[in-house]
Amino acid sequence: MAKKEPRTPRLGGGQSEAAAALRPLVFPVYVPTALQFSGNAAILPILPLIAIRMGFSISGAAALGLIAGILSVVGTVPAGTLMARVGERRAILATGVLLIVLNLGLGAVVGDALAGTPSAWHRWVLIGALVVQGACMIVWNLGRQAYLGTHLPPRVRARGMTSFGGAVRIGEILGPLLSSAVLWVGHAPWVFYLYAVLVAVAVWCVWARMLEGDASPGGKVSDARPATVGPEGGEAKPAAVEKPREPETVTGALGRQLTFRDMLRVALGVLPLAAARTNRPIVVPLMAVAMGLTEKDVTLIFGIAAAIEILLFYPAGVIMDRWGRVAAIVPCMSILGLGFALAAPFALGEAGLSAGDAGFAVLLFAQIVAGIGNGLGSGIMMTLGIDLSNTATRTRDLARWNTLMGAGRLSAPLLVSLVTLALPVGWAALLTSGLLWGGAAWLYRVLPEYAPVKLP
């Protein structure tokens, strides 16, 4: 009789298990995420346009995106150290309050600049505010990612992380639509006040429902008793006073311990996706300017594209849990690259095509395609970060992974700035497309060695 090969744990899990695992996360994690990203998404599409009105050049406006990338590279590990010392809940609450105050002040400064003659002082305040805002975002994102990695059963991990991505997408659809509504009735600085209000509600959510499993500085666990779900699903049970047990990892096709070199191999293919997602709110508005569109057009286009993405976040998780990570990330990067390439010929200056009065339709169609691709990859970078982190060193490994992704975010606006110094912005879009397609090809070859796959 032929010897049977040992079976790798099968990904997937029933709907009841997924529901039991995700339900306790809605109020403390997913709702604040949607609110925070609503405020962030309200600002991002119009930030380059505001910067240009404040006296930045096109290259300078694009370079503002470097701030988030630099902070992602140099700030993730210190942020993790901070959370380990003061507790995740305290760190998130403190940076949330800082975000509220920051955006109230930034609205006043931007309003003063746009109402009169913008000065260097106004521009430096904007740069400084973006630095502080980026640092706060790192604390919020790292804390929630580590928490989800600890509490999600491996068999529904991708659905939990894509639900997190779905909360981000909800924010990205509400943000531009709210921003568009504010611009119709008010002025650009009012969008910063909108951000402050949304973050205030998110901070209240965190305060009202203490983050589960959060440790205080003295090493004692918070009195809040979270509802946790075991790897086999079932009804939620109160957590013990001790630190919540880490679910068994399914990292690697062979279940072996992964090294930093393994992480680097996968990151090489994922970095173009991180870069493209950073480039999108920079390149698309600049292409809109080249095509003669307005701030209102840009916010509406981003809102419609985000609506497409929101429809795909949970199916993307099902695809990853049942058919593996490659089945989601390769189509994601390929289609997202097509979305960049479709609008690029209309933003190549004299060497390109003229959209004429159809500029809005052209850019909208391109962003719908990009939205489909991006939606298929909802939560994929966070899911891979957990897949590639070993259970015993998860916080350290996640910090390393996020730092690598930060390198991608850092390189993105730098490439845009360098390209736009000499060439029209459409060439930056074409470069982004090429990087995405190259990364997809690399991951198709490499990723099955490391990421979970479904076996018969």
Buried (B, 14 or more C-beta within 10 A) or exposed (E): EEEEEEEBEBBBBEEEBBEBBBEBBEEBBBBBBBBBBBBBBBBBBBBBBBBBBBBBEBBBBBBBBBBBBBBBBEBBBEBBEBBEEBBBBBBBBBBBBBBBEBBBBBBBBBBBBBEEEBEEEBBEBBBBBBBBBBBBBBBBBBBBBBBBBBBBBBBBBBBBBBBBBBBBBBBBBBBBBBBBBBBEEEEBBBBBBBBBBBBBBBBBBBBEBBBBBBBEEEEEBBEBBBBBBBBEBEEBEEBEEEEBBEBEBBBBBEEEEBEEEBBEBBBBBBBBBBBBBBBBBBBBBBBBBBBEBEBEBBBBBBBBBBBBBBEBBBBBBBBBBBBBBBBBBBBBBBBBBBBBBBBBBBBBEEEBEEBEEEBBEBBBBBBBBBBBBBBBBBBBBBBBBBBBBBBEEBBEBBBBBBBBBBBBBBBBBBBBBBBBEEBBBBBBBBBBBBBBBBBBBBBBEBBBEBBBBBEE
